[in-house]
């Protein structure tokens, strides 16, 4: 199963079930996860982890 098919299935779920409130939550979680992964080894890591 490719990543694009997962995104397409999620988009179809949102359209059919009218669960539009889930989209901002999922986007925020993805961005937060990317922020933690990309700043893990950098000098910014102590500042990012201090926010939580």
C-alpha positions in Angstrom: 0.0 0.0 0.0 1.6 3.3 -1.0 1.5 6.5 0.9 -0.6 8.1 -1.9 -3.3 5.5 -1.6 -3.5 6.2 2.2 -3.9 9.9 1.5 -6.6 9.2 -1.1 -8.5 6.9 1.2 -8.3 9.5 4.0 -9.6 12.2 1.6 -12.4 9.9 0.5 -13.3 9.2 4.2 -13.5 12.9 4.9 -15.7 13.6 1.9 -18.1 10.7 2.5 -18.5 11.0 6.2 -18.3 14.8 6.4 -15.7 14.7 9.1 -14.0 17.9 8.1 -13.0 18.7 11.7 -10.4 15.8 11.5 -8.4 17.5 8.8 -6.8 20.3 10.9 -6.0 17.8 13.7 -4.2 15.4 11.3 -2.3 18.2 9.6 -1.2 19.6 12.9 0.0 16.2 14.1 1.9 15.6 10.9 3.6 19.0 11.2 4.4 18.5 14.8 6.0 15.1 14.1 8.0 16.5 11.2 9.2 19.4 13.4 10.4 17.0 16.1 12.1 14.6 13.6 13.9 17.4 11.7 15.1 19.3 14.7 16.2 16.2 16.7 19.9 16.5 16.0 20.2 20.2 15.7 21.0 23.0 18.1 17.3 24.0 18.2 16.3 20.7 19.9 16.5 22.1 23.5 14.3 25.0 22.6 11.7 22.9 20.8 11.5 20.4 23.7 11.2 23.2 26.2 7.8 24.2 24.5 6.3 20.9 25.6 
